[in-house]
């Protein structure tokens, strides 16, 4: 048989089930220590009380017994070598979940050592996620999908496909090899569905399994189907083989559902490195489906250039996609070249020098500081800003303000409001233009104090953590002036304290205030612009308006003039109006 297959360019595969054998066969009778006779047929249907009970004719391999498992492994390795020597090219491993993974690894490795080209496929339809996971790394070349049992809607297909690709390449069967009748010649709907599954398998799978019953369904000489149907079937099979062969073997594609399971049209993006593509399939076998292309293009994102092989131009966002009943269409997907902006030679250096603390969204602020904020004398201006940085360091944020004619800035620490928002206030004590800005930096000492508290509470504080915090105080004590003198006293106190007392000294709020007053920190980030604030008189906040028409101040003989209005102004003023 193997020689006859080779003459026709075919490889002979055998079904392989090393976990069971015939109870009356040579193996079970000659090696009773390796098998247990089963009381029920494996994977049989539940008992039917209307029929006589089925007696098992199978014996199960005793893989749980260490010695039996070793003897079975040696037996099957010898038989595999014998089959390979006569020309068997591969094995469909039936019910692979019933054989322990170490046994599979040993058998497949031994067969490959004997003949590297031999192939092993795991028959996996119906296996649970845990059973599939156990097959990973066993050496299987392929696993079989559940295409014959899928309705083109249920979302379990994508989950199964992802699990199967961790076992091996995905082979799509059009039916179970050992079950199911040949479709009747007049059953056009089943014939149509079979052609849809063939086209879909060619688009998404790495190989096809074509049971004879599926072949016989469309051949005129076996089923009486019309000759044109048989010719179309042969053309479809040839196209499917060509489509799969054209895709280079490589990493498993990532599959994304673009429209969701409830859409009338199935649209999947297969992000294959060699041949990225969008597969469209009409879920309905009876009616045409028309959908706009825009949602598909949006969901495809980077692969939004979609075109059929015979199309003159890619699919446009205003186009409509129409699929005949049961039609499967494959669109080649491509990504446009990204925009390459001209950047300076020192862009990387500039990015590295950029401050690590970001400041944004100051308030109050009018048009990014283009216009002045208006306030009145005696008010306190409430300022808020977003301040955040990479990492988890504690930030220090300060508000700086001054009058326009002042040379120095006043400053105060801002308080954290939550969600990266900070706030503080400053007073307005003179009429005229003022301005404010915000500076922020990563506070190393505050970060160290916070970590000390957390680690002490968790019982994981190390001496090195305390030494690092003390070193920060010693470095800051080099500052000049009163702040430096105060920190030198703290540093001397830390040096003289016992090991278990230094943590208490470091967490003293007075030391934290002294470190903040010393101002020893990394270069600060600052708002990119100064926010102007105009301080007005209290009267600028309101006014009493009096409106009149000049013509109404005339007489019967003449129209009123501006001179008549001027004469009226003292009376308007005396009534309390100021505008």
C-alpha positions as CSV (number, residue, x, y, z in Angstrom):
1,X,0.0,0.0,0.0
2,X,2.8,2.4,0.9
3,X,4.5,1.6,-2.5
4,X,1.3,2.2,-4.4
5,X,0.8,5.6,-2.7
6,X,4.4,6.6,-3.5
7,X,3.7,5.8,-7.2
8,X,0.9,8.4,-7.2
9,X,2.9,11.0,-5.2
10,X,1.0,10.3,-2.0
11,X,2.2,9.6,1.6
12,X,0.6,6.8,3.5
13,X,-0.5,7.7,7.0
14,X,-1.9,5.3,9.6
15,X,-4.2,5.8,12.5
16,X,-2.2,5.3,15.7
17,X,-3.7,4.5,19.1
18,X,-1.0,3.1,21.4
19,X,-3.4,3.1,24.5
20,X,-5.8,0.4,23.3
21,X,-5.7,-2.9,21.4
22,X,-8.1,-5.7,20.7
23,X,-8.8,-7.8,23.8
24,X,-8.6,-11.0,21.7
25,X,-5.5,-9.9,19.7
26,X,-1.9,-11.0,19.8
27,X,-0.7,-8.2,22.1
28,X,-3.3,-8.6,24.8
29,X,-3.0,-12.4,24.9
30,X,0.8,-12.5,24.6
31,X,1.5,-9.7,27.0
32,X,-1.3,-9.7,29.7
33,X,0.8,-7.7,32.1
34,X,0.7,-4.7,29.8
35,X,-3.1,-4.4,29.3
36,X,-6.4,-4.3,31.2
37,X,-9.5,-5.6,29.5
38,X,-12.0,-2.8,29.5
39,X,-15.6,-3.2,30.8
40,X,-16.8,-0.6,28.4
41,X,-15.8,0.6,25.0
42,X,-13.7,3.8,25.2
43,X,-15.7,6.9,24.1
44,X,-18.8,4.8,23.4
45,X,-22.3,6.2,23.5
46,X,-24.2,5.8,26.8
47,X,-26.0,2.5,27.2
48,X,-29.3,2.2,25.4
49,X,-31.9,0.1,27.4
50,X,-33.7,-0.8,24.2
51,X,-30.6,-2.7,22.9
52,X,-28.4,-5.5,24.3
53,X,-25.4,-4.1,26.2
54,X,-22.3,-3.6,24.2
55,X,-19.4,-5.8,25.3
56,X,-16.0,-4.3,25.1
57,X,-13.5,-6.0,22.8
58,X,-10.7,-3.6,23.8
59,X,-7.8,-3.8,26.1
60,X,-6.3,-0.6,27.7
61,X,-2.6,-0.1,28.0
62,X,-1.4,0.1,31.6
63,X,0.6,3.4,31.3
64,X,0.2,4.0,35.1
65,X,2.4,1.0,35.8
66,X,6.0,2.1,35.5
67,X,7.3,-1.2,34.2
68,X,4.4,-1.7,31.9
69,X,4.8,1.8,30.5
70,X,8.5,1.1,29.8
71,X,7.7,-2.2,28.1
72,X,4.9,-0.6,26.0
73,X,7.3,2.2,25.0
74,X,9.8,-0.3,23.7
75,X,7.1,-2.3,21.9
76,X,5.7,0.7,20.1
77,X,9.1,2.1,19.2
78,X,9.9,-1.1,17.4
79,X,6.6,-1.1,15.5
80,X,7.0,2.5,14.5
81,X,10.4,1.8,13.1
82,X,8.9,-1.2,11.2
83,X,6.1,0.8,9.7
84,X,8.4,3.7,8.7
85,X,10.8,1.2,7.0
86,X,8.0,0.0,4.7
87,X,7.2,3.5,3.7
88,X,4.6,4.9,6.1
89,X,5.0,8.7,6.1
90,X,2.9,9.8,9.1
91,X,0.5,8.9,11.9
92,X,-2.9,10.4,13.0
93,X,-2.7,9.9,16.7
94,X,-6.3,9.0,17.8
95,X,-7.4,10.1,21.3
96,X,-4.0,11.5,22.2
97,X,-5.2,12.7,25.6
98,X,-5.3,9.1,26.8
99,X,-1.6,8.6,26.5
100,X,0.7,10.3,29.0
101,X,2.8,13.2,27.6
102,X,6.2,11.6,28.5
103,X,5.2,8.5,26.4
104,X,4.3,10.7,23.4
105,X,7.6,12.6,23.7
106,X,9.6,9.3,23.8
107,X,7.8,7.7,20.9
108,X,7.9,10.7,18.6
109,X,11.6,11.4,19.4
110,X,12.5,7.8,18.7
111,X,10.6,7.8,15.4
112,X,12.3,11.0,14.3
113,X,15.7,9.7,15.2
114,X,15.0,6.7,12.9
115,X,13.5,8.9,10.1
116,X,13.4,12.6,10.4
117,X,10.7,13.2,7.8
118,X,8.0,11.1,9.6
119,X,5.0,13.2,10.7
120,X,2.7,13.0,13.7
121,X,-0.7,14.6,13.9
122,X,-2.8,14.8,17.1
123,X,-6.6,14.2,16.5
124,X,-7.8,16.9,18.9
125,X,-11.5,17.8,18.1
126,X,-13.5,17.8,21.3
127,X,-10.5,17.9,23.6
128,X,-10.7,20.2,26.7
129,X,-8.3,23.1,27.2
130,X,-6.5,21.1,29.9
131,X,-6.1,18.1,27.6
132,X,-4.7,20.3,24.8
133,X,-2.3,22.0,27.2
134,X,-0.9,18.5,28.1
135,X,0.0,17.9,24.5
136,X,2.2,21.0,24.2
137,X,5.8,20.1,23.7
138,X,5.2,16.5,22.9
139,X,6.5,16.9,19.4
140,X,3.3,16.7,17.3
141,X,3.6,18.3,13.9
142,X,0.0,19.2,13.7
143,X,-3.3,19.3,15.5
144,X,-6.8,19.0,14.0
145,X,-9.5,21.7,14.4
146,X,-13.2,21.3,15.0
147,X,-14.3,22.8,11.7
148,X,-16.9,20.2,10.8
149,X,-18.8,21.0,14.1
150,X,-18.5,24.8,14.0
151,X,-21.5,27.0,13.0
152,X,-19.4,30.0,11.9
153,X,-20.7,32.0,14.8
154,X,-19.6,30.6,18.2
155,X,-16.5,32.4,19.5
156,X,-14.9,29.2,20.8
157,X,-13.2,28.7,17.4
158,X,-10.6,31.4,18.0
159,X,-9.8,30.1,21.5
160,X,-9.4,26.6,20.1
161,X,-7.2,27.9,17.3
162,X,-4.9,29.6,19.7
163,X,-4.6,26.4,21.8
164,X,-4.0,24.2,18.8
165,X,-1.2,26.3,17.5
166,X,0.7,25.7,20.8
167,X,0.6,22.0,19.9
168,X,1.5,22.2,16.2
169,X,0.3,23.6,12.9
170,X,-3.4,23.5,12.4
171,X,-5.0,21.0,10.0
172,X,-8.6,21.6,9.2
173,X,-10.7,18.5,8.5
174,X,-13.8,18.7,6.4
175,X,-15.3,15.8,8.3
176,X,-14.4,13.0,10.6
177,X,-12.4,10.3,8.7
178,X,-14.3,7.4,10.2
179,X,-17.9,8.7,10.6
180,X,-20.7,10.2,8.7
181,X,-22.6,9.1,5.5
182,X,-21.9,10.4,2.0
183,X,-24.2,13.4,1.3
184,X,-27.1,12.6,-1.0
185,X,-26.8,13.9,-4.5
186,X,-29.9,16.1,-4.1
187,X,-28.8,17.7,-0.9
188,X,-27.6,21.0,-2.3
189,X,-27.5,22.8,1.0
190,X,-25.0,20.4,2.5
191,X,-23.0,20.5,-0.7
192,X,-22.9,24.3,-0.5
193,X,-21.9,24.2,3.2
194,X,-19.1,21.8,2.4
195,X,-17.7,24.1,-0.3
196,X,-17.8,27.0,2.2
197,X,-15.9,25.0,4.8
198,X,-13.3,24.1,2.2
199,X,-12.8,27.7,1.2
200,X,-12.6,28.8,4.8
201,X,-10.1,26.1,5.8
202,X,-7.9,27.1,2.8
203,X,-7.9,30.7,4.2
204,X,-7.1,30.1,7.8
205,X,-5.5,26.6,8.3
206,X,-2.1,25.3,7.5
207,X,-3.3,22.0,6.0
208,X,-6.5,20.2,4.9
209,X,-7.8,16.7,5.9
210,X,-10.2,15.5,3.1
211,X,-12.1,12.4,4.2
212,X,-13.2,10.2,1.3
213,X,-16.9,10.9,2.1
214,X,-16.3,14.6,1.5
215,X,-14.6,13.8,-1.8
216,X,-17.4,11.4,-2.9
217,X,-20.0,14.0,-2.1
218,X,-19.0,16.1,-5.1
219,X,-17.9,13.5,-7.6
220,X,-20.4,12.7,-10.3
221,X,-19.3,9.1,-10.8
222,X,-19.9,8.2,-7.2
223,X,-23.0,10.2,-6.2
224,X,-24.7,11.2,-9.4
225,X,-24.0,14.8,-8.8
226,X,-24.1,17.0,-11.9
227,X,-20.9,17.1,-13.8
228,X,-20.5,20.8,-13.4
229,X,-20.7,20.5,-9.6
230,X,-17.9,17.9,-9.7
231,X,-15.8,20.2,-11.9
232,X,-16.4,23.1,-9.6
233,X,-15.4,20.9,-6.6
234,X,-12.2,19.8,-8.2
235,X,-11.4,23.5,-9.0
236,X,-12.1,24.5,-5.4
237,X,-9.8,21.7,-4.0
238,X,-7.1,22.8,-6.4
239,X,-7.5,26.4,-5.4
240,X,-7.4,25.5,-1.7
241,X,-4.2,23.4,-2.1
242,X,-2.6,26.3,-4.0
243,X,-3.6,28.9,-1.4
244,X,-2.1,26.8,1.5
245,X,1.1,26.0,-0.5
246,X,1.6,29.6,-1.3
247,X,1.9,30.6,2.3
248,X,5.4,30.0,3.6
249,X,5.6,28.0,6.8
250,X,6.4,30.3,9.7
251,X,5.2,31.6,13.0
252,X,1.5,31.1,13.8
253,X,-0.6,34.1,12.7
254,X,-2.4,36.2,15.3
255,X,-6.1,36.1,14.6
256,X,-8.4,39.0,15.5
257,X,-12.1,39.2,15.1
258,X,-12.9,42.5,13.4
259,X,-16.7,42.7,13.6
260,X,-17.6,40.3,16.5
261,X,-19.7,37.2,16.6
262,X,-23.0,38.9,16.2
263,X,-22.2,40.6,12.9
264,X,-23.9,39.1,9.8
265,X,-20.4,38.8,8.2
266,X,-17.4,37.0,9.6
267,X,-14.3,39.2,9.3
268,X,-11.0,38.0,10.7
269,X,-7.6,39.5,10.4
270,X,-4.8,37.0,10.3
271,X,-1.6,38.9,11.1
272,X,0.7,36.5,9.3
273,X,4.2,37.7,8.8
274,X,4.4,36.2,5.4
275,X,0.8,36.8,4.1
276,X,-1.3,39.1,6.3
277,X,-4.9,38.8,5.2
278,X,-8.5,39.5,6.1
279,X,-10.9,36.5,5.7
280,X,-14.6,37.4,5.1
281,X,-17.3,34.7,5.2
282,X,-21.0,35.0,4.8
283,X,-22.5,33.1,7.8
284,X,-25.8,32.7,5.9
285,X,-26.2,30.0,3.2
286,X,-29.4,31.5,1.9
287,X,-29.0,35.2,1.5
288,X,-26.6,37.9,0.3
289,X,-25.0,40.0,3.0
290,X,-23.9,43.6,2.4
291,X,-21.9,45.5,5.0
292,X,-20.0,48.9,4.8
293,X,-16.3,48.5,4.6
294,X,-15.5,51.4,7.0
295,X,-15.9,49.3,10.3
296,X,-13.7,46.6,8.8
297,X,-11.0,49.1,7.9
298,X,-11.1,50.8,11.3
299,X,-10.8,47.5,13.1
300,X,-8.0,46.3,10.9
301,X,-6.0,49.4,12.1
302,X,-2.4,49.2,10.8
303,X,-3.5,46.6,8.1
304,X,-6.2,48.9,6.6
305,X,-5.0,48.5,3.0
306,X,-7.2,45.6,1.9
307,X,-7.5,44.3,-1.7
308,X,-8.7,41.2,-3.4
309,X,-6.2,39.6,-5.7
310,X,-8.0,40.7,-8.9
311,X,-8.9,44.2,-7.6
312,X,-7.5,47.3,-9.2
313,X,-7.4,49.4,-6.0
314,X,-7.6,48.8,-2.3
315,X,-11.0,48.7,-0.5
316,X,-12.1,52.3,0.2
317,X,-13.9,53.5,3.4
318,X,-17.0,54.4,1.5
319,X,-17.3,51.0,-0.3
320,X,-19.8,48.3,0.4
321,X,-18.8,44.6,0.8
322,X,-21.3,42.2,-0.6
323,X,-20.9,38.4,-0.3
324,X,-23.1,35.8,-1.9
325,X,-24.7,33.1,0.3
326,X,-21.9,31.1,2.0
327,X,-19.2,32.9,0.1
328,X,-15.7,33.1,1.5
329,X,-13.4,35.9,0.3
330,X,-9.8,36.6,1.2
331,X,-8.4,40.1,1.0
332,X,-4.6,40.7,1.1
333,X,-3.8,43.1,4.0
334,X,-1.0,45.6,3.9
335,X,0.1,48.5,6.1
336,X,1.0,51.9,4.7
337,X,4.4,53.2,5.4
338,X,4.4,55.3,8.6
339,X,5.0,59.0,8.4
340,X,8.7,59.8,8.8
341,X,9.0,63.2,10.4
342,X,12.2,65.2,10.0
343,X,13.9,65.4,13.3
344,X,17.2,66.9,14.4
345,X,20.4,64.9,14.8
346,X,20.3,65.4,18.5
347,X,16.7,64.3,19.0
348,X,17.7,61.3,21.2
349,X,20.1,63.5,23.3
350,X,17.3,66.1,23.7
351,X,14.9,63.4,24.9
352,X,17.5,62.1,27.3
353,X,18.0,65.6,28.7
354,X,14.3,66.3,29.0
355,X,13.0,66.6,32.6
356,X,11.4,63.4,34.0
357,X,8.6,65.3,35.8
358,X,5.8,66.6,33.6
359,X,3.7,69.7,34.4
360,X,0.5,70.4,32.6
361,X,-3.0,72.0,32.8
362,X,-2.3,74.9,35.1
363,X,-5.4,76.7,36.5
364,X,-6.3,79.5,36.4
365,X,-4.9,80.1,33.0
366,X,-6.4,81.8,29.9
367,X,-5.3,80.4,26.5
368,X,-1.9,79.1,27.7
369,X,-1.0,82.4,29.2
370,X,-1.8,84.6,26.1
371,X,-4.2,86.6,28.2
372,X,-4.0,87.6,31.9
373,X,-6.1,86.0,34.6
374,X,-8.2,88.8,36.3
375,X,-8.3,89.0,40.1
376,X,-8.8,91.9,42.6
377,X,-6.6,93.3,45.3
378,X,-6.6,91.3,48.5
379,X,-7.6,88.0,46.9
380,X,-5.6,84.8,47.2
381,X,-5.1,83.1,43.8
382,X,-5.9,79.4,44.0
383,X,-3.6,77.6,41.6
384,X,-3.8,73.9,40.5
385,X,-1.6,71.9,38.2
386,X,-1.0,68.3,37.0
387,X,2.4,66.9,38.0
388,X,3.5,63.4,37.4
389,X,6.6,61.4,36.5
390,X,7.8,57.9,35.5
391,X,8.3,55.5,38.3
392,X,7.0,55.7,41.9
393,X,9.2,58.4,43.4
394,X,7.6,61.0,45.7
395,X,7.4,64.4,44.0
396,X,8.0,67.9,45.4
397,X,6.0,70.6,43.7
398,X,6.3,74.4,44.4
399,X,4.3,77.4,43.3
400,X,6.4,80.5,42.4
401,X,4.9,84.0,42.0
402,X,6.0,87.6,41.9
403,X,4.9,91.1,40.8
404,X,6.0,92.1,37.3
405,X,8.5,94.6,38.7
406,X,10.0,92.2,41.3
407,X,13.4,90.5,40.7
408,X,12.9,87.5,43.0
409,X,10.2,84.9,43.3
410,X,8.2,84.0,46.3
411,X,7.5,80.3,46.7
412,X,5.5,77.7,48.6
413,X,5.0,74.0,48.6
414,X,1.9,72.7,46.8
415,X,-0.2,70.0,48.4
416,X,-1.3,66.9,46.5
417,X,-5.1,66.6,45.8
418,X,-5.0,63.1,44.3
419,X,-5.0,61.8,40.8
420,X,-1.7,63.7,40.1
421,X,-3.4,67.1,40.8
422,X,-1.6,69.6,43.1
423,X,-2.8,72.9,44.6
424,X,-1.5,76.0,46.5
425,X,-2.4,79.7,46.8
426,X,-0.6,83.1,46.7
427,X,-1.8,86.6,47.8
428,X,-2.3,89.7,45.7
429,X,-1.0,92.7,47.7
430,X,-0.4,95.3,45.0
431,X,-2.3,96.6,42.0
432,X,-1.0,95.7,38.6
433,X,0.5,92.7,36.7
434,X,1.8,89.6,38.5
435,X,2.9,86.2,37.2
436,X,3.2,82.7,38.5
437,X,4.8,79.4,37.5
438,X,5.3,75.9,38.9
439,X,8.4,73.8,39.5
440,X,8.6,70.1,40.4
441,X,11.2,67.5,41.0
442,X,11.6,64.0,42.4
443,X,12.2,64.2,46.1
444,X,14.8,61.6,47.0
445,X,14.6,62.0,50.8
446,X,10.8,62.0,50.9
447,X,10.9,58.8,48.8
448,X,13.4,57.2,51.1
449,X,11.3,58.1,54.2
450,X,8.2,56.6,52.6
451,X,10.0,53.4,51.8
452,X,11.5,53.2,55.3
453,X,8.0,53.4,56.8
454,X,6.6,50.7,54.5
455,X,9.5,48.3,54.9
456,X,9.5,48.7,58.7
457,X,5.7,48.0,58.8
458,X,6.2,44.9,56.6
459,X,9.2,43.7,58.6
460,X,11.6,43.7,55.6
461,X,13.7,46.7,56.5
462,X,17.4,46.2,55.7
463,X,20.4,48.1,57.1
464,X,21.3,49.2,53.6
465,X,18.0,51.1,53.3
466,X,18.8,53.1,56.4
467,X,22.4,53.7,55.3
468,X,21.1,55.1,51.9
469,X,18.7,57.5,53.7
470,X,21.5,58.7,56.1
471,X,23.8,59.3,53.1
472,X,21.1,61.7,51.6
473,X,21.2,63.8,54.8
474,X,25.0,63.9,54.8
475,X,25.1,65.0,51.2
476,X,22.6,67.8,51.8
477,X,24.5,68.9,54.9
478,X,27.2,70.4,52.6
479,X,24.9,73.3,51.8
480,X,25.9,76.7,53.1
481,X,24.1,78.9,55.5
482,X,21.7,78.2,58.3
483,X,20.0,75.3,56.4
484,X,23.3,73.5,55.9
485,X,24.3,74.1,59.6
486,X,20.9,72.6,60.7
487,X,21.4,69.5,58.5
488,X,25.0,69.0,59.8
489,X,23.6,68.7,63.3
490,X,21.1,66.1,62.1
491,X,23.8,64.2,60.3
492,X,26.0,64.1,63.4
493,X,23.0,62.9,65.4
494,X,22.4,60.1,62.9
495,X,26.1,59.1,63.1
496,X,26.0,58.9,66.9
497,X,22.6,57.0,67.1
498,X,22.4,53.3,67.5
499,X,21.3,51.2,64.6
500,X,17.8,50.7,65.8
501,X,17.4,54.4,66.7
502,X,18.4,55.8,63.3
503,X,15.1,55.0,61.6
504,X,13.2,57.0,64.2
505,X,15.5,60.0,63.6
506,X,15.1,59.7,59.9
507,X,11.3,59.7,60.2
508,X,11.3,62.8,62.4
509,X,9.1,65.5,60.7
510,X,11.6,68.2,61.8
511,X,14.3,66.5,59.7
512,X,12.0,66.4,56.7
513,X,11.3,70.1,57.1
514,X,15.0,70.8,57.3
515,X,15.8,68.8,54.2
516,X,13.0,70.7,52.3
517,X,14.4,74.0,53.5
518,X,17.9,73.2,52.3
519,X,16.6,72.9,48.7
520,X,19.0,70.2,47.7
521,X,17.4,68.4,44.8
522,X,17.8,67.5,41.2
523,X,17.2,70.1,38.5
524,X,13.5,71.0,38.6
525,X,11.0,70.8,35.8
526,X,9.0,74.0,35.2
527,X,6.0,75.1,33.3
528,X,6.9,76.1,29.7
529,X,5.3,79.6,30.2
530,X,4.6,82.1,32.9
531,X,0.9,82.7,33.7
532,X,0.1,86.4,33.9
533,X,-2.3,87.6,36.6
534,X,-3.8,91.2,36.5
535,X,-4.6,92.6,40.0
536,X,-7.4,95.2,39.7
537,X,-9.3,97.5,42.1
538,X,-12.3,96.0,43.8
539,X,-14.5,98.3,41.7
540,X,-13.4,96.5,38.6
541,X,-15.4,93.5,39.7
542,X,-18.8,95.2,39.2
543,X,-20.4,98.4,37.7
544,X,-23.8,100.2,37.6
545,X,-24.8,100.9,34.0
546,X,-27.1,103.6,32.7
547,X,-28.2,103.4,29.1
548,X,-29.8,106.2,27.1
549,X,-30.3,107.3,23.5
550,X,-28.9,110.8,22.7
551,X,-31.8,111.5,20.4
552,X,-34.2,111.1,23.4
553,X,-32.6,114.2,25.1
554,X,-33.8,116.6,22.4
555,X,-36.9,118.8,22.3
556,X,-40.0,118.9,20.2
557,X,-38.1,121.0,17.7
558,X,-34.8,119.2,17.4
559,X,-33.0,115.9,17.7
560,X,-30.9,115.3,20.9
561,X,-27.1,115.6,20.5
562,X,-24.0,114.5,22.5
563,X,-23.9,118.0,24.0
564,X,-27.3,117.3,25.5
565,X,-25.9,114.0,27.0
566,X,-22.9,115.9,28.5
567,X,-25.3,118.2,30.3
568,X,-27.1,115.2,31.6
569,X,-24.1,113.4,33.1
570,X,-24.0,115.1,36.5
571,X,-27.6,114.0,37.1
572,X,-26.8,110.4,36.1
573,X,-23.8,110.4,38.4
574,X,-25.9,111.7,41.3
575,X,-28.3,108.8,40.9
576,X,-25.3,106.4,41.7
577,X,-24.4,105.2,38.2
578,X,-20.7,105.1,37.3
579,X,-20.8,103.9,33.7
